[in-house]
Amino acid sequence: MEIRADKILVIGANGQLGSELTGALRQAYGTDNVVASDVHPPKENGEAGLFEQLDVLNPSRLGAILDQHRITQVYLLAAMLSATGEQHPKRAWDLNVNGLLHVLDAAVEKKLAKVYWPSSIAVFGPRTPDHATPQHTVTDPGTVYGISKLAGERWCEYYFRKHGVDVRSLRYPGLIGYQARPGGGTTDYAVDIYHKAAEGVPFECFLTADTCLPMLYMPDALRATLELMGADADRVKVRSGYNLAGNSLAPRDFAQSIRKFVPDFRITYRPDFRQQIADSWPKSIDDAAARQDWGWQPAFSLDQMTEGMLTNLKRQKEKVEI
């Protein structure tokens, strides 16, 4: 069932989140009302629909696309993630912060109805309470990705208060989905582990077996995003980034769940520089504000997620082999 005749631009539509959120938006708003865009050409096996090649660091090209398609909402998903960002810190800052500023400026100029921009648990750091991390607490990120997300949160709140931009955000935990390969994040082991299990090969994890981090299955993340964006403006009390939680999980939890479906699955552990990043992040998140303000509630357990991931990855593999 379609909802409203808004025209939506998704920036970063080829990524892990974008590849799935674009489809969810097209189901909700209608295929012709959602324009996918990315710095890279569309994937050959991607969904049919409108596509524009766009580098968000090019504000004139951004403005032209907004005008051409009469865009009313922008979902800015383009970002350089935590592990990749540590290898290219200045490029990560440029994309993650200046890209956001270009969209916020365009929102003011074009009078966009809404902007969505994802934040992350990476805004937290070693002095943040690491169990049941509250909505408002110490934010002292130690990665360029986290620093850029914290700066972005402050810019979002500033543009809301200063210019009235209806910008909304979620602090995503690790996202686990099957439609895209891992994209350079510290929590991406939790995607790769399912790919290896579906392929029937061992998995070497770059974190220790007991490194617990907040995780969220992609269908829950998509639903949370659409619910937040669909909420009445007066219910959105947080204009920086809402805490969002699903399950707090360690690599060995994933391995144990996978073995219920793939009994001979093997995992080894070889921590690298991403271990230090993971150790600086919370182990569990308090998302009471999201639950109270707009009714957020996760739906999937670990085993339900495992079954869904393995089933869909095996289907993908079978299609490729045909």
GUVEXTOR-59094 format. One record per residue (C-alpha): residue number from 1; residue in three letters; x, z, y. Coordinates in steps of 0.25 Angstrom, whole numbers, plus 5000, padded with zeros to 4 digits. Example, Ala and Ser with C-alpha at 12.3 -4.5 7.8 and 13.67 -1.06 7.14 Angstrom:
BEGIN
<rec pos="1" code="ALA" X="5049" Z="5031" Y="4982"/>
<rec pos="2" code="SER" X="5055" Z="5029" Y="4996"/>
END
This chain:
BEGIN
<rec pos="1" code="MET" X="5000" Z="5000" Y="5000"/>
<rec pos="2" code="GLU" X="5006" Z="4996" Y="5013"/>
<rec pos="3" code="ILE" X="5006" Z="5006" Y="5025"/>
<rec pos="4" code="ARG" X="5008" Z="5001" Y="5039"/>
<rec pos="5" code="ALA" X="5012" Z="4988" Y="5045"/>
<rec pos="6" code="ASP" X="5025" Z="4993" Y="5051"/>
<rec pos="7" code="LYS" X="5037" Z="4984" Y="5050"/>
<rec pos="8" code="ILE" X="5049" Z="4991" Y="5044"/>
<rec pos="9" code="LEU" X="5064" Z="4987" Y="5044"/>
<rec pos="10" code="VAL" X="5073" Z="4994" Y="5033"/>
<rec pos="11" code="ILE" X="5087" Z="4994" Y="5037"/>
<rec pos="12" code="GLY" X="5097" Z="4995" Y="5025"/>
<rec pos="13" code="ALA" X="5086" Z="4990" Y="5015"/>
<rec pos="14" code="ASN" X="5097" Z="4986" Y="5005"/>
<rec pos="15" code="GLY" X="5102" Z="5000" Y="5003"/>
<rec pos="16" code="GLN" X="5098" Z="5011" Y="4993"/>
<rec pos="17" code="LEU" X="5086" Z="5017" Y="5001"/>
<rec pos="18" code="GLY" X="5083" Z="5004" Y="5008"/>
<rec pos="19" code="SER" X="5081" Z="4995" Y="4996"/>
<rec pos="20" code="GLU" X="5070" Z="5005" Y="4991"/>
<rec pos="21" code="LEU" X="5064" Z="5009" Y="5004"/>
<rec pos="22" code="THR" X="5062" Z="4995" Y="5009"/>
<rec pos="23" code="GLY" X="5053" Z="4992" Y="4996"/>
<rec pos="24" code="ALA" X="5045" Z="5005" Y="4999"/>
<rec pos="25" code="LEU" X="5043" Z="5001" Y="5013"/>
<rec pos="26" code="ARG" X="5038" Z="4987" Y="5009"/>
<rec pos="27" code="GLN" X="5028" Z="4993" Y="4999"/>
<rec pos="28" code="ALA" X="5023" Z="5002" Y="5010"/>
<rec pos="29" code="TYR" X="5023" Z="4993" Y="5022"/>
<rec pos="30" code="GLY" X="5023" Z="4979" Y="5016"/>
<rec pos="31" code="THR" X="5034" Z="4970" Y="5013"/>
<rec pos="32" code="ASP" X="5033" Z="4962" Y="5026"/>
<rec pos="33" code="ASN" X="5034" Z="4974" Y="5034"/>
<rec pos="34" code="VAL" X="5047" Z="4979" Y="5029"/>
<rec pos="35" code="VAL" X="5060" Z="4972" Y="5033"/>
<rec pos="36" code="ALA" X="5072" Z="4976" Y="5025"/>
<rec pos="37" code="SER" X="5086" Z="4975" Y="5032"/>
<rec pos="38" code="ASP" X="5100" Z="4977" Y="5028"/>
<rec pos="39" code="VAL" X="5114" Z="4973" Y="5032"/>
<rec pos="40" code="HIS" X="5115" Z="4966" Y="5019"/>
<rec pos="41" code="PRO" X="5106" Z="4955" Y="5014"/>
<rec pos="42" code="PRO" X="5094" Z="4959" Y="5005"/>
<rec pos="43" code="LYS" X="5097" Z="4961" Y="4990"/>
<rec pos="44" code="GLU" X="5093" Z="4950" Y="4981"/>
<rec pos="45" code="ASN" X="5084" Z="4958" Y="4973"/>
<rec pos="46" code="GLY" X="5078" Z="4966" Y="4985"/>
<rec pos="47" code="GLU" X="5063" Z="4966" Y="4988"/>
<rec pos="48" code="ALA" X="5058" Z="4953" Y="4995"/>
<rec pos="49" code="GLY" X="5055" Z="4956" Y="5010"/>
<rec pos="50" code="LEU" X="5060" Z="4955" Y="5024"/>
<rec pos="51" code="PHE" X="5075" Z="4957" Y="5026"/>
<rec pos="52" code="GLU" X="5084" Z="4957" Y="5038"/>
<rec pos="53" code="GLN" X="5099" Z="4958" Y="5037"/>
<rec pos="54" code="LEU" X="5102" Z="4969" Y="5047"/>
<rec pos="55" code="ASP" X="5114" Z="4977" Y="5051"/>
<rec pos="56" code="VAL" X="5108" Z="4990" Y="5058"/>
<rec pos="57" code="LEU" X="5121" Z="4990" Y="5066"/>
<rec pos="58" code="ASN" X="5116" Z="4977" Y="5073"/>
<rec pos="59" code="PRO" X="5105" Z="4982" Y="5083"/>
<rec pos="60" code="SER" X="5102" Z="4969" Y="5088"/>
<rec pos="61" code="ARG" X="5099" Z="4964" Y="5074"/>
<rec pos="62" code="LEU" X="5091" Z="4976" Y="5071"/>
<rec pos="63" code="GLY" X="5082" Z="4974" Y="5084"/>
<rec pos="64" code="ALA" X="5080" Z="4960" Y="5080"/>
<rec pos="65" code="ILE" X="5075" Z="4963" Y="5066"/>
<rec pos="66" code="LEU" X="5066" Z="4974" Y="5072"/>
<rec pos="67" code="ASP" X="5060" Z="4964" Y="5082"/>
<rec pos="68" code="GLN" X="5058" Z="4953" Y="5072"/>
<rec pos="69" code="HIS" X="5051" Z="4961" Y="5062"/>
<rec pos="70" code="ARG" X="5044" Z="4970" Y="5072"/>
<rec pos="71" code="ILE" X="5049" Z="4982" Y="5065"/>
<rec pos="72" code="THR" X="5042" Z="4996" Y="5067"/>
<rec pos="73" code="GLN" X="5050" Z="5004" Y="5057"/>
<rec pos="74" code="VAL" X="5065" Z="5005" Y="5053"/>
<rec pos="75" code="TYR" X="5071" Z="5011" Y="5041"/>
<rec pos="76" code="LEU" X="5086" Z="5012" Y="5043"/>
<rec pos="77" code="LEU" X="5092" Z="5014" Y="5030"/>
<rec pos="78" code="ALA" X="5106" Z="5007" Y="5032"/>
<rec pos="79" code="ALA" X="5117" Z="5017" Y="5031"/>
<rec pos="80" code="MET" X="5131" Z="5020" Y="5025"/>
<rec pos="81" code="LEU" X="5130" Z="5031" Y="5015"/>
<rec pos="82" code="SER" X="5138" Z="5043" Y="5013"/>
<rec pos="83" code="ALA" X="5149" Z="5039" Y="5003"/>
<rec pos="84" code="THR" X="5151" Z="5025" Y="5010"/>
<rec pos="85" code="GLY" X="5150" Z="5031" Y="5024"/>
<rec pos="86" code="GLU" X="5163" Z="5040" Y="5021"/>
<rec pos="87" code="GLN" X="5170" Z="5027" Y="5018"/>
<rec pos="88" code="HIS" X="5166" Z="5020" Y="5030"/>
<rec pos="89" code="PRO" X="5162" Z="5032" Y="5040"/>
<rec pos="90" code="LYS" X="5162" Z="5024" Y="5053"/>
<rec pos="91" code="ARG" X="5154" Z="5012" Y="5047"/>
<rec pos="92" code="ALA" X="5144" Z="5023" Y="5041"/>
<rec pos="93" code="TRP" X="5142" Z="5030" Y="5055"/>
<rec pos="94" code="ASP" X="5140" Z="5016" Y="5062"/>
<rec pos="95" code="LEU" X="5129" Z="5012" Y="5052"/>
<rec pos="96" code="ASN" X="5122" Z="5025" Y="5050"/>
<rec pos="97" code="VAL" X="5122" Z="5029" Y="5064"/>
<rec pos="98" code="ASN" X="5122" Z="5017" Y="5073"/>
<rec pos="99" code="GLY" X="5113" Z="5010" Y="5064"/>
<rec pos="100" code="LEU" X="5103" Z="5021" Y="5066"/>
<rec pos="101" code="LEU" X="5104" Z="5021" Y="5081"/>
<rec pos="102" code="HIS" X="5102" Z="5006" Y="5081"/>
<rec pos="103" code="VAL" X="5089" Z="5008" Y="5074"/>
<rec pos="104" code="LEU" X="5085" Z="5020" Y="5082"/>
<rec pos="105" code="ASP" X="5088" Z="5012" Y="5095"/>
<rec pos="106" code="ALA" X="5079" Z="5000" Y="5090"/>
<rec pos="107" code="ALA" X="5068" Z="5010" Y="5087"/>
<rec pos="108" code="VAL" X="5068" Z="5014" Y="5101"/>
<rec pos="109" code="GLU" X="5069" Z="5000" Y="5106"/>
<rec pos="110" code="LYS" X="5059" Z="4994" Y="5097"/>
<rec pos="111" code="LYS" X="5050" Z="5006" Y="5096"/>
<rec pos="112" code="LEU" X="5050" Z="5007" Y="5081"/>
<rec pos="113" code="ALA" X="5039" Z="5015" Y="5075"/>
<rec pos="114" code="LYS" X="5049" Z="5022" Y="5065"/>
<rec pos="115" code="VAL" X="5063" Z="5023" Y="5060"/>
<rec pos="116" code="TYR" X="5068" Z="5028" Y="5047"/>
<rec pos="117" code="TRP" X="5082" Z="5032" Y="5045"/>
<rec pos="118" code="PRO" X="5087" Z="5040" Y="5033"/>
<rec pos="119" code="SER" X="5096" Z="5052" Y="5034"/>
<rec pos="120" code="SER" X="5103" Z="5059" Y="5023"/>
<rec pos="121" code="ILE" X="5107" Z="5073" Y="5017"/>
<rec pos="122" code="ALA" X="5121" Z="5068" Y="5021"/>
<rec pos="123" code="VAL" X="5118" Z="5075" Y="5035"/>
<rec pos="124" code="PHE" X="5120" Z="5088" Y="5028"/>
<rec pos="125" code="GLY" X="5134" Z="5094" Y="5026"/>
<rec pos="126" code="PRO" X="5142" Z="5105" Y="5020"/>
<rec pos="127" code="ARG" X="5136" Z="5116" Y="5029"/>
<rec pos="128" code="THR" X="5122" Z="5111" Y="5026"/>
<rec pos="129" code="PRO" X="5115" Z="5121" Y="5017"/>
<rec pos="130" code="ASP" X="5116" Z="5113" Y="5004"/>
<rec pos="131" code="HIS" X="5103" Z="5118" Y="4996"/>
<rec pos="132" code="ALA" X="5090" Z="5115" Y="5002"/>
<rec pos="133" code="THR" X="5096" Z="5109" Y="5014"/>
<rec pos="134" code="PRO" X="5086" Z="5111" Y="5026"/>
<rec pos="135" code="GLN" X="5081" Z="5101" Y="5035"/>
<rec pos="136" code="HIS" X="5088" Z="5107" Y="5047"/>
<rec pos="137" code="THR" X="5102" Z="5112" Y="5044"/>
<rec pos="138" code="VAL" X="5117" Z="5110" Y="5045"/>
<rec pos="139" code="THR" X="5120" Z="5095" Y="5045"/>
<rec pos="140" code="ASP" X="5135" Z="5093" Y="5044"/>
<rec pos="141" code="PRO" X="5137" Z="5080" Y="5036"/>
<rec pos="142" code="GLY" X="5151" Z="5077" Y="5031"/>
<rec pos="143" code="THR" X="5150" Z="5062" Y="5029"/>
<rec pos="144" code="VAL" X="5148" Z="5050" Y="5039"/>
<rec pos="145" code="TYR" X="5135" Z="5047" Y="5032"/>
<rec pos="146" code="GLY" X="5130" Z="5061" Y="5034"/>
<rec pos="147" code="ILE" X="5135" Z="5062" Y="5049"/>
<rec pos="148" code="SER" X="5128" Z="5048" Y="5052"/>
<rec pos="149" code="LYS" X="5115" Z="5053" Y="5046"/>
<rec pos="150" code="LEU" X="5116" Z="5066" Y="5054"/>
<rec pos="151" code="ALA" X="5118" Z="5058" Y="5066"/>
<rec pos="152" code="GLY" X="5107" Z="5049" Y="5063"/>
<rec pos="153" code="GLU" X="5097" Z="5060" Y="5061"/>
<rec pos="154" code="ARG" X="5101" Z="5065" Y="5075"/>
<rec pos="155" code="TRP" X="5099" Z="5051" Y="5081"/>
<rec pos="156" code="CYS" X="5085" Z="5050" Y="5074"/>
<rec pos="157" code="GLU" X="5080" Z="5063" Y="5080"/>
<rec pos="158" code="TYR" X="5086" Z="5059" Y="5093"/>
<rec pos="159" code="TYR" X="5079" Z="5045" Y="5093"/>
<rec pos="160" code="PHE" X="5066" Z="5052" Y="5089"/>
<rec pos="161" code="ARG" X="5067" Z="5062" Y="5100"/>
<rec pos="162" code="LYS" X="5073" Z="5054" Y="5111"/>
<rec pos="163" code="HIS" X="5066" Z="5040" Y="5108"/>
<rec pos="164" code="GLY" X="5054" Z="5044" Y="5099"/>
<rec pos="165" code="VAL" X="5059" Z="5035" Y="5087"/>
<rec pos="166" code="ASP" X="5051" Z="5039" Y="5075"/>
<rec pos="167" code="VAL" X="5063" Z="5040" Y="5066"/>
<rec pos="168" code="ARG" X="5062" Z="5047" Y="5053"/>
<rec pos="169" code="SER" X="5073" Z="5051" Y="5042"/>
<rec pos="170" code="LEU" X="5075" Z="5057" Y="5029"/>
<rec pos="171" code="ARG" X="5088" Z="5064" Y="5024"/>
<rec pos="172" code="TYR" X="5089" Z="5057" Y="5011"/>
<rec pos="173" code="PRO" X="5096" Z="5064" Y="4999"/>
<rec pos="174" code="GLY" X="5102" Z="5055" Y="4989"/>
<rec pos="175" code="LEU" X="5093" Z="5044" Y="4986"/>
<rec pos="176" code="ILE" X="5091" Z="5038" Y="4972"/>
<rec pos="177" code="GLY" X="5085" Z="5025" Y="4970"/>
<rec pos="178" code="TYR" X="5087" Z="5013" Y="4960"/>
<rec pos="179" code="GLN" X="5086" Z="5000" Y="4969"/>
<rec pos="180" code="ALA" X="5100" Z="5001" Y="4976"/>
<rec pos="181" code="ARG" X="5114" Z="5005" Y="4971"/>
<rec pos="182" code="PRO" X="5121" Z="5017" Y="4977"/>
<rec pos="183" code="GLY" X="5124" Z="5015" Y="4991"/>
<rec pos="184" code="GLY" X="5136" Z="5024" Y="4995"/>
<rec pos="185" code="GLY" X="5130" Z="5037" Y="4996"/>
<rec pos="186" code="THR" X="5135" Z="5050" Y="4989"/>
<rec pos="187" code="THR" X="5122" Z="5052" Y="4982"/>
<rec pos="188" code="ASP" X="5122" Z="5038" Y="4977"/>
<rec pos="189" code="TYR" X="5128" Z="5043" Y="4964"/>
<rec pos="190" code="ALA" X="5113" Z="5047" Y="4960"/>
<rec pos="191" code="VAL" X="5109" Z="5032" Y="4961"/>
<rec pos="192" code="ASP" X="5122" Z="5027" Y="4954"/>
<rec pos="193" code="ILE" X="5120" Z="5037" Y="4942"/>
<rec pos="194" code="TYR" X="5106" Z="5030" Y="4939"/>
<rec pos="195" code="HIS" X="5112" Z="5016" Y="4940"/>
<rec pos="196" code="LYS" X="5123" Z="5020" Y="4930"/>
<rec pos="197" code="ALA" X="5113" Z="5027" Y="4920"/>
<rec pos="198" code="ALA" X="5104" Z="5015" Y="4921"/>
<rec pos="199" code="GLU" X="5116" Z="5006" Y="4918"/>
<rec pos="200" code="GLY" X="5121" Z="5015" Y="4906"/>
<rec pos="201" code="VAL" X="5134" Z="5018" Y="4912"/>
<rec pos="202" code="PRO" X="5141" Z="5031" Y="4915"/>
<rec pos="203" code="PHE" X="5141" Z="5037" Y="4929"/>
<rec pos="204" code="GLU" X="5152" Z="5043" Y="4937"/>
<rec pos="205" code="CYS" X="5147" Z="5052" Y="4948"/>
<rec pos="206" code="PHE" X="5155" Z="5054" Y="4961"/>
<rec pos="207" code="LEU" X="5149" Z="5068" Y="4962"/>
<rec pos="208" code="THR" X="5150" Z="5081" Y="4953"/>
<rec pos="209" code="ALA" X="5140" Z="5083" Y="4943"/>
<rec pos="210" code="ASP" X="5133" Z="5095" Y="4951"/>
<rec pos="211" code="THR" X="5133" Z="5089" Y="4965"/>
<rec pos="212" code="CYS" X="5119" Z="5091" Y="4969"/>
<rec pos="213" code="LEU" X="5113" Z="5082" Y="4980"/>
<rec pos="214" code="PRO" X="5099" Z="5080" Y="4985"/>
<rec pos="215" code="MET" X="5093" Z="5067" Y="4979"/>
<rec pos="216" code="LEU" X="5080" Z="5059" Y="4980"/>
<rec pos="217" code="TYR" X="5074" Z="5048" Y="4972"/>
<rec pos="218" code="MET" X="5072" Z="5035" Y="4980"/>
<rec pos="219" code="PRO" X="5057" Z="5034" Y="4978"/>
<rec pos="220" code="ASP" X="5056" Z="5048" Y="4984"/>
<rec pos="221" code="ALA" X="5065" Z="5044" Y="4996"/>
<rec pos="222" code="LEU" X="5057" Z="5032" Y="4998"/>
<rec pos="223" code="ARG" X="5044" Z="5040" Y="4998"/>
<rec pos="224" code="ALA" X="5050" Z="5050" Y="5008"/>
<rec pos="225" code="THR" X="5054" Z="5040" Y="5017"/>
<rec pos="226" code="LEU" X="5041" Z="5033" Y="5018"/>
<rec pos="227" code="GLU" X="5034" Z="5046" Y="5019"/>
<rec pos="228" code="LEU" X="5042" Z="5050" Y="5031"/>
<rec pos="229" code="MET" X="5040" Z="5037" Y="5038"/>
<rec pos="230" code="GLY" X="5025" Z="5038" Y="5035"/>
<rec pos="231" code="ALA" X="5024" Z="5052" Y="5041"/>
<rec pos="232" code="ASP" X="5017" Z="5054" Y="5054"/>
<rec pos="233" code="ALA" X="5027" Z="5056" Y="5065"/>
<rec pos="234" code="ASP" X="5023" Z="5070" Y="5068"/>
<rec pos="235" code="ARG" X="5026" Z="5074" Y="5054"/>
<rec pos="236" code="VAL" X="5041" Z="5069" Y="5055"/>
<rec pos="237" code="LYS" X="5047" Z="5082" Y="5061"/>
<rec pos="238" code="VAL" X="5062" Z="5079" Y="5057"/>
<rec pos="239" code="ARG" X="5068" Z="5067" Y="5064"/>
<rec pos="240" code="SER" X="5082" Z="5068" Y="5059"/>
<rec pos="241" code="GLY" X="5080" Z="5067" Y="5044"/>
<rec pos="242" code="TYR" X="5071" Z="5075" Y="5034"/>
<rec pos="243" code="ASN" X="5077" Z="5082" Y="5022"/>
<rec pos="244" code="LEU" X="5073" Z="5075" Y="5010"/>
<rec pos="245" code="ALA" X="5075" Z="5080" Y="4995"/>
<rec pos="246" code="GLY" X="5072" Z="5076" Y="4981"/>
<rec pos="247" code="ASN" X="5081" Z="5082" Y="4970"/>
<rec pos="248" code="SER" X="5094" Z="5089" Y="4971"/>
<rec pos="249" code="LEU" X="5103" Z="5083" Y="4960"/>
<rec pos="250" code="ALA" X="5117" Z="5082" Y="4955"/>
<rec pos="251" code="PRO" X="5123" Z="5071" Y="4947"/>
<rec pos="252" code="ARG" X="5122" Z="5079" Y="4934"/>
<rec pos="253" code="ASP" X="5107" Z="5080" Y="4937"/>
<rec pos="254" code="PHE" X="5106" Z="5065" Y="4937"/>
<rec pos="255" code="ALA" X="5114" Z="5063" Y="4924"/>
<rec pos="256" code="GLN" X="5105" Z="5073" Y="4917"/>
<rec pos="257" code="SER" X="5093" Z="5066" Y="4921"/>
<rec pos="258" code="ILE" X="5098" Z="5052" Y="4918"/>
<rec pos="259" code="ARG" X="5102" Z="5057" Y="4904"/>
<rec pos="260" code="LYS" X="5087" Z="5059" Y="4901"/>
<rec pos="261" code="PHE" X="5085" Z="5044" Y="4902"/>
<rec pos="262" code="VAL" X="5099" Z="5039" Y="4899"/>
<rec pos="263" code="PRO" X="5105" Z="5050" Y="4889"/>
<rec pos="264" code="ASP" X="5119" Z="5044" Y="4888"/>
<rec pos="265" code="PHE" X="5121" Z="5043" Y="4903"/>
<rec pos="266" code="ARG" X="5135" Z="5048" Y="4907"/>
<rec pos="267" code="ILE" X="5140" Z="5054" Y="4920"/>
<rec pos="268" code="THR" X="5154" Z="5058" Y="4925"/>
<rec pos="269" code="TYR" X="5158" Z="5064" Y="4938"/>
<rec pos="270" code="ARG" X="5169" Z="5060" Y="4947"/>
<rec pos="271" code="PRO" X="5167" Z="5066" Y="4961"/>
<rec pos="272" code="ASP" X="5173" Z="5058" Y="4973"/>
<rec pos="273" code="PHE" X="5172" Z="5059" Y="4988"/>
<rec pos="274" code="ARG" X="5157" Z="5059" Y="4988"/>
<rec pos="275" code="GLN" X="5157" Z="5073" Y="4981"/>
<rec pos="276" code="GLN" X="5161" Z="5079" Y="4995"/>
<rec pos="277" code="ILE" X="5150" Z="5072" Y="5002"/>
<rec pos="278" code="ALA" X="5140" Z="5077" Y="4991"/>
<rec pos="279" code="ASP" X="5145" Z="5091" Y="4992"/>
<rec pos="280" code="SER" X="5142" Z="5091" Y="5007"/>
<rec pos="281" code="TRP" X="5127" Z="5088" Y="5005"/>
<rec pos="282" code="PRO" X="5115" Z="5097" Y="5002"/>
<rec pos="283" code="LYS" X="5111" Z="5100" Y="4987"/>
<rec pos="284" code="SER" X="5097" Z="5101" Y="4990"/>
<rec pos="285" code="ILE" X="5088" Z="5098" Y="5002"/>
<rec pos="286" code="ASP" X="5076" Z="5105" Y="5009"/>
<rec pos="287" code="ASP" X="5066" Z="5094" Y="5013"/>
<rec pos="288" code="ALA" X="5055" Z="5104" Y="5017"/>
<rec pos="289" code="ALA" X="5053" Z="5097" Y="5031"/>
<rec pos="290" code="ALA" X="5050" Z="5083" Y="5024"/>
<rec pos="291" code="ARG" X="5040" Z="5090" Y="5015"/>
<rec pos="292" code="GLN" X="5033" Z="5097" Y="5026"/>
<rec pos="293" code="ASP" X="5033" Z="5086" Y="5037"/>
<rec pos="294" code="TRP" X="5029" Z="5074" Y="5029"/>
<rec pos="295" code="GLY" X="5027" Z="5078" Y="5015"/>
<rec pos="296" code="TRP" X="5039" Z="5074" Y="5007"/>
<rec pos="297" code="GLN" X="5040" Z="5077" Y="4992"/>
<rec pos="298" code="PRO" X="5049" Z="5071" Y="4982"/>
<rec pos="299" code="ALA" X="5043" Z="5066" Y="4969"/>
<rec pos="300" code="PHE" X="5054" Z="5063" Y="4959"/>
<rec pos="301" code="SER" X="5062" Z="5072" Y="4950"/>
<rec pos="302" code="LEU" X="5076" Z="5068" Y="4945"/>
<rec pos="303" code="ASP" X="5071" Z="5063" Y="4931"/>
<rec pos="304" code="GLN" X="5060" Z="5055" Y="4938"/>
<rec pos="305" code="MET" X="5071" Z="5049" Y="4947"/>
<rec pos="306" code="THR" X="5080" Z="5046" Y="4935"/>
<rec pos="307" code="GLU" X="5070" Z="5039" Y="4927"/>
<rec pos="308" code="GLY" X="5066" Z="5031" Y="4939"/>
<rec pos="309" code="MET" X="5080" Z="5027" Y="4942"/>
<rec pos="310" code="LEU" X="5084" Z="5023" Y="4928"/>
<rec pos="311" code="THR" X="5071" Z="5016" Y="4925"/>
<rec pos="312" code="ASN" X="5073" Z="5007" Y="4938"/>
<rec pos="313" code="LEU" X="5088" Z="5005" Y="4937"/>
<rec pos="314" code="LYS" X="5086" Z="5000" Y="4922"/>
<rec pos="315" code="ARG" X="5075" Z="4991" Y="4927"/>
<rec pos="316" code="GLN" X="5084" Z="4985" Y="4937"/>
<rec pos="317" code="LYS" X="5095" Z="4983" Y="4927"/>
<rec pos="318" code="GLU" X="5086" Z="4976" Y="4918"/>
<rec pos="319" code="LYS" X="5081" Z="4966" Y="4929"/>
<rec pos="320" code="VAL" X="5096" Z="4963" Y="4932"/>
<rec pos="321" code="GLU" X="5099" Z="4960" Y="4917"/>
<rec pos="322" code="ILE" X="5087" Z="4951" Y="4915"/>
END
